[in-house]
Amino acid sequence: MFEITQIDHEKHEIEFCYDKQNITKGKQLITFTNIGGITVVNHETYYKSDSKLRDKIYPKFHNLCIDEFHSSVHASLLNENEPEIFY
């Protein structure tokens, strides 16, 4: 679980942190930038846990999930006539 900790309208950023009960500690920062009329989304993740093995494996699975999420959002925006259901 995570908690939205900051929305910065001027910087076009959303920051959220992992819940205190999670094994991994960290935050994520999503920044929206307009480049030539196209919105570019940058998603950064900062994390640390008490396990070196977990810290080594975590990024691969996390990146797969984040990439899938952003692909789903992008696809639903391109196909606005058919609502997308996110679980």
LONUTOR-454502 format. One record per atom (N, C-alpha, C, O, CB): x negated, y, z negated; atom name; chain; residue in three letters. Coordinates in nm, 3 decimals. Glycine has a CB too. Layout:
<recs>
        x        y        z  name  chain  resn
        X        Y        Z    CA      A   ala
...
</recs>
This chain:
<recs>
        x        y        z  name  chain  resn
   -0.084   -0.118    0.000     N      A   met
    0.000    0.000    0.000    CA      A   met
   -0.089    0.124    0.000     C      A   met
   -0.205    0.120   -0.040     O      A   met
    0.096    0.000   -0.122    CB      A   met
   -0.031    0.234    0.045     N      A   phe
   -0.105    0.359    0.045    CA      A   phe
   -0.012    0.474    0.010     C      A   phe
    0.110    0.459    0.007     O      A   phe
   -0.171    0.382    0.181    CB      A   phe
   -0.072    0.587   -0.017     N      A   glu
    0.002    0.707   -0.056    CA      A   glu
   -0.050    0.824    0.028     C      A   glu
   -0.171    0.844    0.039     O      A   glu
   -0.014    0.736   -0.209    CB      A   glu
    0.042    0.900    0.088     N      A   ile
    0.001    1.021    0.160    CA      A   ile
   -0.044    1.122    0.056     C      A   ile
    0.032    1.158   -0.034     O      A   ile
    0.117    1.078    0.250    CB      A   ile
   -0.169    1.168    0.069     N      A   thr
   -0.226    1.259   -0.030    CA      A   thr
   -0.239    1.402    0.020     C      A   thr
   -0.254    1.495   -0.060     O      A   thr
   -0.360    1.209   -0.074    CB      A   thr
   -0.235    1.420    0.152     N      A   gln
   -0.248    1.557    0.204    CA      A   gln
   -0.197    1.564    0.347     C      A   gln
   -0.222    1.476    0.429     O      A   gln
   -0.395    1.605    0.197    CB      A   gln
   -0.124    1.671    0.376     N      A   ile
   -0.086    1.704    0.513    CA      A   ile
   -0.133    1.847    0.535     C      A   ile
   -0.085    1.940    0.470     O      A   ile
    0.071    1.688    0.537    CB      A   ile
   -0.227    1.864    0.626     N      A   asp
   -0.284    1.996    0.655    CA      A   asp
   -0.233    2.040    0.791     C      A   asp
   -0.280    1.992    0.895     O      A   asp
   -0.440    1.993    0.651    CB      A   asp
   -0.138    2.133    0.791     N      A   his
   -0.076    2.179    0.916    CA      A   his
   -0.174    2.259    1.002     C      A   his
   -0.167    2.254    1.124     O      A   his
    0.047    2.264    0.885    CB      A   his
   -0.264    2.332    0.940     N      A   glu
   -0.360    2.412    1.016    CA      A   glu
   -0.464    2.325    1.086     C      A   glu
   -0.500    2.352    1.200     O      A   glu
   -0.429    2.511    0.923    CB      A   glu
   -0.512    2.221    1.017     N      A   lys
   -0.612    2.132    1.075    CA      A   lys
   -0.549    2.016    1.153     C      A   lys
   -0.619    1.939    1.219     O      A   lys
   -0.701    2.076    0.965    CB      A   lys
   -0.416    2.005    1.144     N      A   his
   -0.343    1.897    1.209    CA      A   his
   -0.394    1.761    1.161     C      A   his
   -0.428    1.673    1.240     O      A   his
   -0.355    1.907    1.363    CB      A   his
   -0.399    1.746    1.028     N      A   glu
   -0.452    1.624    0.967    CA      A   glu
   -0.354    1.565    0.866     C      A   glu
   -0.280    1.637    0.798     O      A   glu
   -0.586    1.653    0.898    CB      A   glu
   -0.355    1.436    0.859     N      A   ile
   -0.281    1.363    0.755    CA      A   ile
   -0.382    1.273    0.685     C      A   ile
   -0.456    1.198    0.750     O      A   ile
   -0.160    1.278    0.816    CB      A   ile
   -0.386    1.280    0.553     N      A   glu
   -0.476    1.197    0.475    CA      A   glu
   -0.393    1.107    0.385     C      A   glu
   -0.298    1.153    0.322     O      A   glu
   -0.576    1.282    0.392    CB      A   glu
   -0.430    0.981    0.380     N      A   phe
   -0.365    0.892    0.285    CA      A   phe
   -0.467    0.800    0.224     C      A   phe
   -0.567    0.764    0.286     O      A   phe
   -0.253    0.812    0.352    CB      A   phe
   -0.440    0.761    0.100     N      A   cys
   -0.532    0.679    0.021    CA      A   cys
   -0.465    0.547   -0.013     C      A   cys
   -0.343    0.536   -0.023     O      A   cys
   -0.576    0.753   -0.108    CB      A   cys
   -0.550    0.447   -0.031     N      A   tyr
   -0.501    0.317   -0.074    CA      A   tyr
   -0.450    0.327   -0.217     C      A   tyr
   -0.502    0.403   -0.298     O      A   tyr
   -0.612    0.209   -0.063    CB      A   tyr
   -0.348    0.250   -0.246     N      A   asp
   -0.291    0.245   -0.380    CA      A   asp
   -0.398    0.199   -0.479     C      A   asp
   -0.486    0.121   -0.444     O      A   asp
   -0.169    0.151   -0.383    CB      A   asp
   -0.389    0.246   -0.601     N      A   lys
   -0.488    0.212   -0.704    CA      A   lys
   -0.493    0.062   -0.734     C      A   lys
   -0.593    0.013   -0.786     O      A   lys
   -0.457    0.287   -0.831    CB      A   lys
   -0.386   -0.009   -0.701     N      A   gln
   -0.381   -0.153   -0.728    CA      A   gln
   -0.449   -0.236   -0.619     C      A   gln
   -0.469   -0.356   -0.638     O      A   gln
   -0.237   -0.198   -0.742    CB      A   gln
   -0.486   -0.175   -0.506     N      A   asn
   -0.550   -0.248   -0.398    CA      A   asn
   -0.692   -0.288   -0.436     C      A   asn
   -0.757   -0.222   -0.517     O      A   asn
   -0.551   -0.164   -0.270    CB      A   asn
   -0.739   -0.397   -0.377     N      A   ile
   -0.876   -0.442   -0.399    CA      A   ile
   -0.975   -0.344   -0.338     C      A   ile
   -1.078   -0.313   -0.396     O      A   ile
   -0.898   -0.583   -0.340    CB      A   ile
   -0.941   -0.294   -0.218     N      A   thr
   -1.027   -0.199   -0.148    CA      A   thr
   -0.988   -0.058   -0.187     C      A   thr
   -0.870   -0.024   -0.192     O      A   thr
   -1.018   -0.217    0.005    CB      A   thr
   -1.087    0.024   -0.215     N      A   lys
   -1.065    0.165   -0.247    CA      A   lys
   -1.103    0.247   -0.124     C      A   lys
   -1.202    0.217   -0.058     O      A   lys
   -1.148    0.210   -0.373    CB      A   lys
   -1.027    0.349   -0.095     N      A   gly
   -1.064    0.431    0.019    CA      A   gly
   -0.952    0.520    0.065     C      A   gly
   -0.847    0.532    0.001     O      A   gly
   -1.108    0.345    0.131    CB      A   gly
   -0.977    0.584    0.180     N      A   lys
   -0.878    0.673    0.237    CA      A   lys
   -0.885    0.665    0.389     C      A   lys
   -0.982    0.617    0.447     O      A   lys
   -0.899    0.819    0.189    CB      A   lys
   -0.777    0.713    0.450     N      A   gln
   -0.772    0.723    0.595    CA      A   gln
   -0.733    0.865    0.632     C      A   gln
   -0.655    0.930    0.562     O      A   gln
   -0.671    0.619    0.655    CB      A   gln
   -0.789    0.912    0.742     N      A   leu
   -0.765    1.047    0.788    CA      A   leu
   -0.725    1.040    0.935     C      A   leu
   -0.800    0.989    1.018     O      A   leu
   -0.891    1.138    0.768    CB      A   leu
   -0.607    1.091    0.967     N      A   ile
   -0.561    1.097    1.105    CA      A   ile
   -0.559    1.243    1.146     C      A   ile
   -0.496    1.327    1.082     O      A   ile
   -0.419    1.030    1.122    CB      A   ile
   -0.630    1.273    1.256     N      A   thr
   -0.639    1.410    1.307    CA      A   thr
   -0.580    1.414    1.448     C      A   thr
   -0.609    1.327    1.530     O      A   thr
   -0.786    1.460    1.308    CB      A   thr
   -0.497    1.514    1.474     N      A   phe
   -0.435    1.533    1.604    CA      A   phe
   -0.498    1.655    1.671     C      A   phe
   -0.498    1.764    1.614     O      A   phe
   -0.280    1.550    1.591    CB      A   phe
   -0.553    1.637    1.792     N      A   thr
   -0.620    1.744    1.864    CA      A   thr
   -0.559    1.757    2.003     C      A   thr
   -0.538    1.656    2.071     O      A   thr
   -0.773    1.720    1.871    CB      A   thr
   -0.531    1.880    2.045     N      A   asn
   -0.480    1.904    2.179    CA      A   asn
   -0.597    1.930    2.272     C      A   asn
   -0.670    2.028    2.256     O      A   asn
   -0.380    2.024    2.181    CB      A   asn
   -0.615    1.842    2.370     N      A   ile
   -0.722    1.857    2.468    CA      A   ile
   -0.657    1.859    2.606     C      A   ile
   -0.612    1.756    2.656     O      A   ile
   -0.830    1.742    2.456    CB      A   ile
   -0.653    1.976    2.667     N      A   gly
   -0.595    1.988    2.801    CA      A   gly
   -0.449    1.948    2.807     C      A   gly
   -0.406    1.891    2.907     O      A   gly
   -0.672    1.906    2.897    CB      A   gly
   -0.373    1.978    2.704     N      A   gly
   -0.232    1.944    2.703    CA      A   gly
   -0.201    1.801    2.661     C      A   gly
   -0.085    1.760    2.661     O      A   gly
   -0.175    1.969    2.836    CB      A   gly
   -0.302    1.726    2.626     N      A   ile
   -0.285    1.587    2.582    CA      A   ile
   -0.322    1.579    2.434     C      A   ile
   -0.426    1.631    2.393     O      A   ile
   -0.371    1.489    2.667    CB      A   ile
   -0.239    1.515    2.355     N      A   thr
   -0.269    1.498    2.213    CA      A   thr
   -0.360    1.377    2.195     C      A   thr
   -0.325    1.264    2.230     O      A   thr
   -0.139    1.481    2.131    CB      A   thr
   -0.476    1.404    2.138     N      A   val
   -0.572    1.298    2.108    CA      A   val
   -0.563    1.268    1.959     C      A   val
   -0.567    1.359    1.876     O      A   val
   -0.719    1.340    2.150    CB      A   val
   -0.549    1.141    1.924     N      A   val
   -0.537    1.099    1.785    CA      A   val
   -0.667    1.033    1.743     C      A   val
   -0.713    0.937    1.804     O      A   val
   -0.416    1.002    1.766    CB      A   val
   -0.727    1.087    1.638     N      A   asn
   -0.848    1.028    1.580    CA      A   asn
   -0.813    0.971    1.444     C      A   asn
   -0.758    1.041    1.359     O      A   asn
   -0.964    1.134    1.570    CB      A   asn
   -0.845    0.845    1.423     N      A   his
   -0.809    0.776    1.299    CA      A   his
   -0.937    0.725    1.234     C      A   his
   -1.000    0.632    1.283     O      A   his
   -0.708    0.658    1.326    CB      A   his
   -0.975    0.787    1.123     N      A   glu
   -1.097    0.748    1.051    CA      A   glu
   -1.060    0.679    0.921     C      A   glu
   -0.962    0.714    0.856     O      A   glu
   -1.187    0.872    1.023    CB      A   glu
   -1.140    0.580    0.885     N      A   thr
   -1.118    0.504    0.762    CA      A   thr
   -1.245    0.501    0.680     C      A   thr
   -1.354    0.474    0.731     O      A   thr
   -1.070    0.361    0.794    CB      A   thr
   -1.231    0.530    0.552     N      A   tyr
   -1.342    0.523    0.457    CA      A   tyr
   -1.298    0.427    0.346     C      A   tyr
   -1.190    0.443    0.290     O      A   tyr
   -1.380    0.666    0.398    CB      A   tyr
   -1.380    0.328    0.315     N      A   tyr
   -1.339    0.226    0.219    CA      A   tyr
   -1.461    0.168    0.147     C      A   tyr
   -1.575    0.181    0.192     O      A   tyr
   -1.260    0.114    0.289    CB      A   tyr
   -1.433    0.105    0.036     N      A   lys
   -1.535    0.036   -0.044    CA      A   lys
   -1.462   -0.057   -0.140     C      A   lys
   -1.359   -0.022   -0.197     O      A   lys
   -1.629    0.138   -0.122    CB      A   lys
   -1.519   -0.177   -0.157     N      A   ser
   -1.464   -0.270   -0.255    CA      A   ser
   -1.579   -0.322   -0.341     C      A   ser
   -1.694   -0.281   -0.324     O      A   ser
   -1.387   -0.388   -0.185    CB      A   ser
   -1.547   -0.412   -0.430     N      A   asp
   -1.650   -0.471   -0.516    CA      A   asp
   -1.716   -0.592   -0.451     C      A   asp
   -1.799   -0.659   -0.514     O      A   asp
   -1.591   -0.510   -0.649    CB      A   asp
   -1.681   -0.622   -0.327     N      A   ser
   -1.732   -0.741   -0.259    CA      A   ser
   -1.805   -0.702   -0.130     C      A   ser
   -1.747   -0.641   -0.040     O      A   ser
   -1.616   -0.839   -0.227    CB      A   ser
   -1.933   -0.738   -0.122     N      A   lys
   -2.009   -0.709    0.000    CA      A   lys
   -1.953   -0.787    0.119     C      A   lys
   -1.949   -0.736    0.231     O      A   lys
   -2.158   -0.744   -0.020    CB      A   lys
   -1.910   -0.911    0.094     N      A   leu
   -1.852   -0.992    0.201    CA      A   leu
   -1.724   -0.927    0.254     C      A   leu
   -1.704   -0.916    0.375     O      A   leu
   -1.824   -1.135    0.151    CB      A   leu
   -1.637   -0.886    0.163     N      A   arg
   -1.512   -0.820    0.203    CA      A   arg
   -1.543   -0.693    0.282     C      A   arg
   -1.478   -0.667    0.384     O      A   arg
   -1.426   -0.786    0.079    CB      A   arg
   -1.639   -0.614    0.237     N      A   asp
   -1.674   -0.489    0.307    CA      A   asp
   -1.731   -0.516    0.446     C      A   asp
   -1.722   -0.431    0.535     O      A   asp
   -1.774   -0.409    0.224    CB      A   asp
   -1.788   -0.634    0.465     N      A   lys
   -1.843   -0.669    0.595    CA      A   lys
   -1.733   -0.718    0.690     C      A   lys
   -1.736   -0.688    0.810     O      A   lys
   -1.951   -0.776    0.580    CB      A   lys
   -1.637   -0.793    0.637     N      A   ile
   -1.530   -0.853    0.718    CA      A   ile
   -1.414   -0.755    0.740     C      A   ile
   -1.354   -0.755    0.848     O      A   ile
   -1.479   -0.979    0.651    CB      A   ile
   -1.383   -0.674    0.641     N      A   tyr
   -1.266   -0.587    0.643    CA      A   tyr
   -1.255   -0.500    0.768     C      A   tyr
   -1.146   -0.492    0.825     O      A   tyr
   -1.269   -0.499    0.522    CB      A   tyr
   -1.363   -0.435    0.812     N      A   pro
   -1.348   -0.343    0.927    CA      A   pro
   -1.295   -0.411    1.053     C      A   pro
   -1.219   -0.349    1.128     O      A   pro
   -1.482   -0.280    0.958    CB      A   pro
   -1.332   -0.534    1.079     N      A   lys
   -1.286   -0.603    1.200    CA      A   lys
   -1.134   -0.620    1.199     C      A   lys
   -1.067   -0.590    1.298     O      A   lys
   -1.355   -0.740    1.212    CB      A   lys
   -1.080   -0.669    1.087     N      A   phe
   -0.937   -0.689    1.078    CA      A   phe
   -0.862   -0.556    1.071     C      A   phe
   -0.755   -0.541    1.131     O      A   phe
   -0.903   -0.775    0.957    CB      A   phe
   -0.917   -0.462    0.999     N      A   his
   -0.855   -0.331    0.987    CA      A   his
   -0.845   -0.265    1.125     C      A   his
   -0.740   -0.213    1.161     O      A   his
   -0.935   -0.241    0.889    CB      A   his
   -0.954   -0.268    1.201     N      A   asn
   -0.953   -0.206    1.334    CA      A   asn
   -0.853   -0.273    1.427     C      A   asn
   -0.788   -0.205    1.506     O      A   asn
   -1.093   -0.212    1.395    CB      A   asn
   -0.839   -0.404    1.419     N      A   leu
   -0.739   -0.474    1.500    CA      A   leu
   -0.598   -0.426    1.466     C      A   leu
   -0.518   -0.401    1.556     O      A   leu
   -0.750   -0.626    1.478    CB      A   leu
   -0.570   -0.413    1.337     N      A   cys
   -0.437   -0.367    1.293    CA      A   cys
   -0.412   -0.223    1.336     C      A   cys
   -0.304   -0.191    1.386     O      A   cys
   -0.424   -0.379    1.141    CB      A   cys
   -0.510   -0.137    1.317     N      A   ile
   -0.495    0.005    1.353    CA      A   ile
   -0.478    0.020    1.504     C      A   ile
   -0.393    0.096    1.549     O      A   ile
   -0.616    0.087    1.305    CB      A   ile
   -0.559   -0.053    1.582     N      A   asp
   -0.547   -0.046    1.727    CA      A   asp
   -0.409   -0.093    1.774     C      A   asp
   -0.349   -0.032    1.863     O      A   asp
   -0.657   -0.131    1.794    CB      A   asp
   -0.359   -0.200    1.714     N      A   glu
   -0.227   -0.252    1.748    CA      A   glu
   -0.119   -0.151    1.713     C      A   glu
   -0.025   -0.130    1.790     O      A   glu
   -0.201   -0.385    1.676    CB      A   glu
   -0.131   -0.088    1.597     N      A   phe
   -0.034    0.013    1.554    CA      A   phe
   -0.031    0.129    1.653     C      A   phe
    0.076    0.168    1.700     O      A   phe
   -0.068    0.064    1.413    CB      A   phe
   -0.148    0.184    1.686     N      A   his
   -0.153    0.298    1.777    CA      A   his
   -0.105    0.260    1.917     C      A   his
   -0.041    0.341    1.984     O      A   his
   -0.295    0.355    1.784    CB      A   his
   -0.134    0.139    1.962     N      A   ser
   -0.084    0.092    2.092    CA      A   ser
    0.068    0.083    2.092     C      A   ser
    0.133    0.120    2.190     O      A   ser
   -0.145   -0.045    2.127    CB      A   ser
    0.124    0.035    1.982     N      A   ser
    0.270    0.025    1.972    CA      A   ser
    0.336    0.163    1.972     C      A   ser
    0.437    0.183    2.038     O      A   ser
    0.310   -0.050    1.846    CB      A   ser
    0.278    0.256    1.899     N      A   val
    0.332    0.393    1.895    CA      A   val
    0.323    0.454    2.035     C      A   val
    0.420    0.515    2.081     O      A   val
    0.254    0.481    1.793    CB      A   val
    0.209    0.438    2.102     N      A   his
    0.191    0.493    2.236    CA      A   his
    0.294    0.434    2.332     C      A   his
    0.356    0.507    2.409     O      A   his
    0.048    0.466    2.286    CB      A   his
    0.312    0.302    2.328     N      A   ala
    0.408    0.236    2.417    CA      A   ala
    0.550    0.285    2.391     C      A   ala
    0.626    0.305    2.485     O      A   ala
    0.401    0.084    2.399    CB      A   ala
    0.585    0.304    2.264     N      A   ser
    0.721    0.349    2.233    CA      A   ser
    0.743    0.493    2.278     C      A   ser
    0.854    0.530    2.317     O      A   ser
    0.748    0.337    2.083    CB      A   ser
    0.637    0.576    2.274     N      A   leu
    0.650    0.713    2.322    CA      A   leu
    0.666    0.717    2.474     C      A   leu
    0.737    0.803    2.527     O      A   leu
    0.529    0.796    2.280    CB      A   leu
    0.600    0.627    2.544     N      A   leu
    0.612    0.621    2.690    CA      A   leu
    0.749    0.568    2.733     C      A   leu
    0.797    0.599    2.842     O      A   leu
    0.502    0.533    2.748    CB      A   leu
    0.811    0.489    2.647     N      A   asn
    0.939    0.426    2.680    CA      A   asn
    1.043    0.470    2.578     C      A   asn
    1.097    0.388    2.504     O      A   asn
    0.926    0.271    2.681    CB      A   asn
    1.071    0.599    2.575     N      A   glu
    1.160    0.656    2.473    CA      A   glu
    1.303    0.606    2.484     C      A   glu
    1.377    0.614    2.386     O      A   glu
    1.159    0.805    2.482    CB      A   glu
    1.346    0.555    2.600     N      A   asn
    1.483    0.510    2.616    CA      A   asn
    1.511    0.380    2.544     C      A   asn
    1.627    0.350    2.513     O      A   asn
    1.515    0.495    2.762    CB      A   asn
    1.407    0.302    2.517     N      A   glu
    1.424    0.176    2.447    CA      A   glu
    1.359    0.187    2.309     C      A   glu
    1.236    0.186    2.300     O      A   glu
    1.363    0.058    2.528    CB      A   glu
    1.438    0.199    2.204     N      A   pro
    1.378    0.216    2.071    CA      A   pro
    1.292    0.098    2.029     C      A   pro
    1.326   -0.017    2.053     O      A   pro
    1.487    0.238    1.968    CB      A   pro
    1.180    0.128    1.968     N      A   glu
    1.086    0.028    1.919    CA      A   glu
    1.111    0.007    1.770     C      A   glu
    1.128    0.104    1.696     O      A   glu
    0.938    0.072    1.946    CB      A   glu
    1.113   -0.116    1.727     N      A   ile
    1.131   -0.145    1.585    CA      A   ile
    0.995   -0.186    1.529     C      A   ile
    0.932   -0.278    1.579     O      A   ile
    1.239   -0.258    1.564    CB      A   ile
    0.951   -0.116    1.424     N      A   phe
    0.824   -0.145    1.359    CA      A   phe
    0.850   -0.215    1.227     C      A   phe
    0.936   -0.173    1.150     O      A   phe
    0.741   -0.017    1.337    CB      A   phe
    0.779   -0.320    1.204     N      A   tyr
    0.792   -0.394    1.078    CA      A   tyr
    0.675   -0.367    0.991     C      A   tyr
    0.667   -0.421    0.880     O      A   tyr
    0.805   -0.544    1.103    CB      A   tyr
</recs>
